[in-house]
Amino acid sequence: MTKEERLQLLKDVSEVNGISGHEVEVSRLIQKYLKDDVDKFEFDNLGSTLAYLNGEEDQPTVLFTAHMDEIGFLVSRIEENGYLRLQPVGGWWGHVVPAHEFIVKTRSGKEYLGVTGAQPPHGMPASERNKVMELKDMYLDLGVYSKAEVEALGVRVGDTITPKQSFSVLNNGKALLGKAWDDRVCVAVGIEVTKNLRKRGHKVNFVFAGTVQEEVGLRGAGTTAYKVKPDIAFATDVTMSYDLPGSPNNDTKLGNGVALSIMDSSVIAHRGLFDYVEDIAKANNIKYTYDMLTAGGTDSGSIHKTYDGIVNMTVSLPCRYFHSHVSIIDYDDYVQLVDLMTEVVISLDKEKLAAIKATKYE
């Protein structure tokens, strides 16, 4: 892809709405981009989207996952004065929620703009100003004055509430601002890798899966892995960028390339696969760092436990401010991840798989 095409892809995947359990618009976007590049699409019963590229006979199956869902809210209650109470879907920190724009989408597909309420500090006691408001006390203001007005709009309990944020290229030309980089940036990576494989050729049978409900328990990855039964699986996701004031002195930061995950709270990387991917990165002069995220998990947390175990690891991109309404990634890091995963998949075959497994078991 040209840079212009890549930026359009990144804009599309960032701005599309799809909180956990409501990822269908993201699925349609994947199908739009890959309709002329894959041999078939399949779907598991939770809604994960599987794009297949057939390989050579008797070659292993490689699964590449990126979760489609983003964090958001559901309407939990409509107050008599028209405010909407919020049920979090995924992990929110109370500090980042107030005074932001969100989109409410009804069952019939109508969308309405609202803003999360934030009281002015005037006259507020210090004890209130200095504490984080609890999510249970927050609300969305649709700019109406009664429950009857809300109901007239067609808004009901259970409707989705998604952050509203436009994609932008920031001031050094590399920093990309948008919502839902966790994990839409890797949805874009998966789309590009699939296109590259179709163009360049490959031995393995390849499946790119846009998985669902990662943010609420790594759910889609489990059903997807069970359906595909891969020999090797990669989860791709974002991780902490340690370049903020007060951050630990860790090399994983914007502009430093791909982050190879040694472990997180949900998985320990298969050592043979980890070493293999690192060797491919070195051979292709791809920048990378190491990642050990002690809190949180990725699709790998479900994948590696499927059947009698899957040879598996996570490959990540540094990201600032994820699990908020907006975050920042680096364009060059993105390109590095596309290049790395393309070269890894092209290089794999049944002999390489045997050698990877031998480092663990023999």
C-alpha positions as CSV (number, residue, x, y, z in Angstrom):
1,M,0.0,0.0,0.0
2,T,1.1,3.6,-0.5
3,K,1.3,5.8,2.5
4,E,-1.9,7.6,1.4
5,E,-3.7,4.2,1.2
6,R,-2.4,3.2,4.6
7,L,-3.6,6.4,6.3
8,Q,-7.0,5.9,4.8
9,L,-7.1,2.3,6.1
10,L,-6.0,3.5,9.5
11,K,-8.6,6.2,9.5
12,D,-11.3,3.8,8.5
13,V,-10.5,1.2,11.2
14,S,-10.1,3.8,13.9
15,E,-13.3,5.7,13.3
16,V,-15.7,2.8,12.8
17,N,-17.7,2.0,15.9
18,G,-17.7,-1.4,17.5
19,I,-17.7,-2.0,21.3
20,S,-17.5,-5.5,22.7
21,G,-20.4,-7.6,21.5
22,H,-21.3,-5.1,18.8
23,E,-18.4,-5.5,16.3
24,V,-20.4,-6.1,13.1
25,E,-19.4,-2.8,11.4
26,V,-15.8,-3.6,11.9
27,S,-16.4,-7.1,10.4
28,R,-18.0,-5.5,7.4
29,L,-15.0,-3.2,7.0
30,I,-12.6,-6.2,7.0
31,Q,-14.7,-7.9,4.4
32,K,-14.8,-4.8,2.2
33,Y,-11.0,-4.5,2.3
34,L,-10.3,-8.2,1.7
35,K,-13.1,-9.3,-0.6
36,D,-10.8,-9.7,-3.6
37,D,-7.8,-11.1,-1.7
38,V,-9.0,-14.2,0.2
39,D,-10.2,-17.6,-0.6
40,K,-13.2,-17.5,1.8
41,F,-14.7,-15.8,4.8
42,E,-16.1,-17.7,7.8
43,F,-17.6,-16.6,11.1
44,D,-17.8,-18.3,14.4
45,N,-21.0,-18.1,16.5
46,L,-19.8,-15.1,18.6
47,G,-19.1,-13.0,15.5
48,S,-15.4,-13.3,14.9
49,T,-14.5,-12.8,11.2
50,L,-12.1,-15.3,9.6
51,A,-10.4,-14.6,6.3
52,Y,-8.7,-17.7,4.8
53,L,-5.8,-17.9,2.4
54,N,-5.1,-21.4,1.2
55,G,-1.6,-22.7,1.3
56,E,0.1,-25.9,0.1
57,E,-1.1,-29.3,1.0
58,D,0.2,-30.8,4.3
59,Q,1.5,-27.4,5.4
60,P,0.7,-26.0,8.9
61,T,-2.1,-23.6,9.6
62,V,-1.1,-20.2,10.9
63,L,-3.7,-18.0,12.8
64,F,-3.2,-14.2,13.0
65,T,-5.6,-12.5,15.4
66,A,-6.5,-8.9,16.1
67,H,-9.5,-8.0,18.2
68,M,-12.2,-5.8,16.6
69,D,-13.8,-4.6,19.8
70,E,-13.2,-1.3,21.6
71,I,-14.2,-0.2,25.1
72,G,-17.5,1.7,25.5
73,F,-20.7,1.7,27.5
74,L,-24.3,0.5,27.3
75,V,-27.3,2.5,28.4
76,S,-28.1,1.1,31.8
77,R,-30.9,3.4,32.9
78,I,-32.8,6.4,31.6
79,E,-33.4,9.0,34.3
80,E,-36.7,11.0,34.5
81,N,-34.8,14.2,33.6
82,G,-33.4,12.5,30.4
83,Y,-29.9,11.6,31.5
84,L,-28.5,8.2,30.6
85,R,-26.7,6.1,33.2
86,L,-23.7,4.1,31.9
87,Q,-22.8,0.4,32.1
88,P,-19.0,0.1,31.3
89,V,-18.1,-2.4,28.6
90,G,-14.3,-3.0,29.1
91,G,-11.9,-1.3,31.4
92,W,-12.4,2.4,32.0
93,W,-10.6,4.7,34.4
94,G,-12.9,7.3,35.9
95,H,-10.6,10.2,35.3
96,V,-10.8,9.9,31.5
97,V,-14.6,9.7,31.0
98,P,-16.1,13.1,31.9
99,A,-16.6,15.9,29.4
100,H,-16.2,13.8,26.3
101,E,-18.4,13.3,23.3
102,F,-20.0,9.9,22.7
103,I,-22.4,8.4,20.1
104,V,-25.5,6.5,21.2
105,K,-26.7,4.0,18.6
106,T,-30.3,2.7,18.8
107,R,-31.5,-0.8,17.8
108,S,-32.8,0.7,14.6
109,G,-29.4,2.2,13.7
110,K,-30.1,5.9,14.5
111,E,-27.1,7.7,16.1
112,Y,-27.2,10.6,18.6
113,L,-24.4,12.8,19.9
114,G,-24.1,13.2,23.7
115,V,-21.6,14.3,26.2
116,T,-20.6,12.9,29.6
117,G,-21.5,15.3,32.3
118,A,-18.8,17.2,34.2
119,Q,-19.8,19.5,37.0
120,P,-18.0,23.0,37.1
121,P,-15.7,23.3,40.1
122,H,-17.2,26.5,41.3
123,G,-18.5,26.0,44.8
124,M,-17.5,22.3,44.9
125,P,-15.7,21.3,48.1
126,A,-12.1,20.2,47.8
127,S,-13.0,16.7,48.8
128,E,-15.2,16.4,45.7
129,R,-12.7,18.2,43.3
130,N,-9.8,15.9,44.3
131,K,-11.4,12.5,43.9
132,V,-12.1,10.4,40.9
133,M,-15.8,10.2,40.1
134,E,-17.0,6.6,40.1
135,L,-18.5,5.3,36.9
136,K,-21.8,4.5,38.7
137,D,-22.2,8.2,39.3
138,M,-21.6,9.3,35.7
139,Y,-24.1,10.0,33.0
140,L,-24.5,11.0,29.4
141,D,-26.3,14.2,28.5
142,L,-28.2,14.0,25.1
143,G,-29.3,17.6,25.4
144,V,-32.9,16.7,26.1
145,Y,-34.9,17.5,29.2
146,S,-37.0,14.4,30.0
147,K,-37.2,10.6,29.8
148,A,-40.1,11.0,27.3
149,E,-37.8,12.9,24.9
150,V,-35.2,10.2,25.1
151,E,-37.8,7.5,24.4
152,A,-39.1,9.5,21.5
153,L,-35.6,9.3,20.0
154,G,-35.8,5.5,20.1
155,V,-33.1,5.2,22.8
156,R,-33.5,2.2,25.0
157,V,-31.7,0.4,27.8
158,G,-29.0,-1.7,26.3
159,D,-28.2,0.6,23.4
160,T,-24.5,1.2,22.7
161,I,-22.4,4.3,23.7
162,T,-19.2,4.7,21.8
163,P,-16.5,7.4,22.0
164,K,-16.5,10.0,19.2
165,Q,-13.1,10.9,18.0
166,S,-11.7,11.7,14.5
167,F,-8.5,10.3,13.1
168,S,-5.6,12.8,12.7
169,V,-2.0,12.8,11.7
170,L,-0.2,14.9,14.3
171,N,2.6,17.4,14.0
172,N,5.7,15.3,13.3
173,G,3.9,13.5,10.5
174,K,4.3,10.1,12.3
175,A,2.2,10.3,15.4
176,L,-1.3,9.1,14.6
177,L,-4.2,10.1,16.9
178,G,-7.5,8.2,16.9
179,K,-9.9,6.2,19.0
180,A,-9.8,2.4,19.3
181,W,-6.2,1.8,18.4
182,D,-6.7,-1.0,21.0
183,D,-6.9,-3.0,18.8
184,R,-8.0,-1.6,15.4
185,V,-4.4,-0.7,14.5
186,C,-3.7,-4.5,14.4
187,V,-6.9,-5.1,12.4
188,A,-5.3,-2.8,9.8
189,V,-2.0,-4.8,10.2
190,G,-3.9,-8.0,9.6
191,I,-5.6,-6.6,6.5
192,E,-2.2,-5.5,5.0
193,V,-0.5,-8.8,5.9
194,T,-3.2,-10.7,4.2
195,K,-2.9,-8.6,1.0
196,N,0.9,-9.0,1.1
197,L,0.6,-12.8,1.3
198,R,-1.8,-13.0,-1.6
199,K,0.6,-10.9,-3.7
200,R,3.8,-12.6,-2.7
201,G,2.8,-16.2,-2.0
202,H,3.2,-18.5,1.0
203,K,3.3,-22.1,1.9
204,V,1.2,-22.2,5.1
205,N,-2.5,-22.1,5.3
206,F,-3.2,-18.6,6.7
207,V,-6.2,-17.3,8.7
208,F,-6.6,-13.7,9.7
209,A,-9.2,-13.4,12.4
210,G,-10.8,-10.2,13.6
211,T,-11.9,-11.5,17.0
212,V,-14.7,-10.3,19.2
213,Q,-15.1,-9.5,22.9
214,E,-11.4,-9.4,23.8
215,E,-12.0,-6.5,26.2
216,V,-14.4,-8.4,28.3
217,G,-12.5,-11.7,28.7
218,L,-10.6,-12.8,25.5
219,R,-13.8,-14.6,24.4
220,G,-13.7,-14.5,20.6
221,A,-10.1,-15.7,20.5
222,G,-11.1,-18.9,22.3
223,T,-13.9,-19.8,19.9
224,T,-11.8,-18.8,16.9
225,A,-8.9,-21.0,17.9
226,Y,-11.2,-23.9,18.5
227,K,-12.7,-23.4,15.0
228,V,-9.4,-23.0,13.2
229,K,-7.2,-25.4,15.2
230,P,-4.0,-23.7,14.2
231,D,-0.5,-25.1,14.5
232,I,0.9,-21.6,15.2
233,A,-1.0,-18.6,16.3
234,F,0.0,-14.9,16.7
235,A,-2.1,-12.4,18.7
236,T,-1.4,-8.8,17.8
237,D,-2.3,-5.9,20.1
238,V,-1.1,-2.7,21.6
239,T,1.1,-2.3,24.7
240,M,2.3,0.5,27.0
241,S,4.5,3.2,25.5
242,Y,7.0,4.1,28.2
243,D,7.8,7.6,26.9
244,L,5.4,9.6,29.2
245,P,6.5,11.9,32.1
246,G,7.2,9.6,35.0
247,S,7.2,6.3,33.0
248,P,9.6,3.6,33.8
249,N,12.8,3.5,31.7
250,N,11.7,0.9,29.2
251,D,12.7,0.8,25.6
252,T,9.2,0.1,24.4
253,K,8.0,3.5,23.2
254,L,6.7,5.2,20.1
255,G,9.2,5.1,17.3
256,N,11.2,2.2,18.7
257,G,9.5,-0.5,16.6
258,V,7.6,-3.7,17.3
259,A,7.3,-5.0,20.8
260,L,7.9,-8.8,21.1
261,S,6.0,-10.0,24.2
262,I,7.8,-12.3,26.5
263,M,4.9,-12.6,28.8
264,D,1.8,-10.8,30.2
265,S,-0.7,-11.7,32.9
266,S,-2.5,-14.2,30.5
267,V,0.3,-16.0,28.7
268,I,4.0,-16.8,28.4
269,A,5.3,-16.8,24.9
270,H,6.3,-20.1,23.3
271,R,10.1,-19.7,23.5
272,G,10.9,-21.5,20.3
273,L,8.4,-19.3,18.4
274,F,9.7,-16.1,20.2
275,D,13.3,-16.8,19.2
276,Y,12.2,-17.6,15.6
277,V,10.3,-14.3,15.3
278,E,13.3,-12.4,16.8
279,D,15.6,-14.0,14.2
280,I,13.3,-12.9,11.4
281,A,13.3,-9.3,12.7
282,K,17.1,-9.2,12.9
283,A,17.4,-10.7,9.4
284,N,15.1,-8.0,7.9
285,N,16.5,-5.1,9.9
286,I,13.1,-4.6,11.6
287,K,13.3,-2.5,14.8
288,Y,12.0,-4.3,17.9
289,T,12.0,-4.2,21.7
290,Y,10.9,-6.6,24.4
291,D,7.6,-6.4,26.3
292,M,6.6,-7.8,29.7
293,L,3.2,-6.3,30.6
294,T,2.4,-7.5,34.1
295,A,-1.3,-6.4,34.0
296,G,-3.8,-7.2,31.3
297,G,-3.8,-9.9,28.6
298,T,-4.3,-10.4,24.9
299,D,-6.0,-13.0,22.6
300,S,-3.0,-15.2,23.3
301,G,-4.4,-15.8,26.8
302,S,-7.2,-17.9,25.3
303,I,-5.5,-19.2,22.2
304,H,-2.6,-21.0,23.8
305,K,-4.8,-23.1,26.0
306,T,-7.0,-24.5,23.2
307,Y,-7.0,-28.3,22.6
308,D,-3.7,-29.6,23.8
309,G,-2.0,-26.2,23.5
310,I,-1.1,-24.0,20.6
311,V,2.4,-22.7,19.7
312,N,1.7,-19.1,20.3
313,M,3.0,-15.6,21.1
314,T,1.9,-11.9,21.1
315,V,3.4,-9.2,19.0
316,S,2.5,-5.6,20.0
317,L,2.8,-2.0,19.1
318,P,3.5,0.8,21.6
319,C,0.5,3.0,22.2
320,R,-0.1,6.1,24.4
321,Y,-3.4,6.5,26.3
322,F,-5.2,3.4,25.3
323,H,-8.4,2.5,27.3
324,S,-9.5,6.1,26.9
325,H,-11.5,7.8,24.2
326,V,-8.3,8.7,22.3
327,S,-4.8,7.3,21.8
328,I,-1.6,7.7,19.8
329,I,0.5,5.3,17.8
330,D,3.5,5.8,15.5
331,Y,3.2,5.3,11.7
332,D,6.7,3.8,11.4
333,D,6.0,1.2,14.1
334,Y,2.9,0.2,12.3
335,V,4.8,-0.4,9.0
336,Q,7.5,-2.4,10.9
337,L,4.8,-4.7,12.3
338,V,3.2,-5.2,8.9
339,D,6.7,-6.0,7.4
340,L,7.6,-8.4,10.3
341,M,4.5,-10.4,10.3
342,T,4.5,-10.7,6.5
343,E,8.1,-12.0,6.5
344,V,7.4,-14.4,9.4
345,V,4.4,-16.0,7.7
346,I,6.1,-16.3,4.3
347,S,9.1,-18.0,5.9
348,L,7.1,-20.6,7.8
349,D,6.5,-24.2,6.6
350,K,6.2,-27.7,8.3
351,E,10.0,-28.0,8.7
352,K,10.2,-24.6,10.4
353,L,7.3,-25.6,12.7
354,A,9.1,-28.9,13.6
355,A,12.3,-26.9,14.5
356,I,10.3,-24.4,16.6
357,K,8.6,-27.1,18.5
358,A,11.9,-29.0,19.0
359,T,13.3,-26.1,21.0
360,K,10.6,-26.5,23.5
361,Y,10.2,-30.3,23.8
362,E,13.3,-32.1,22.7
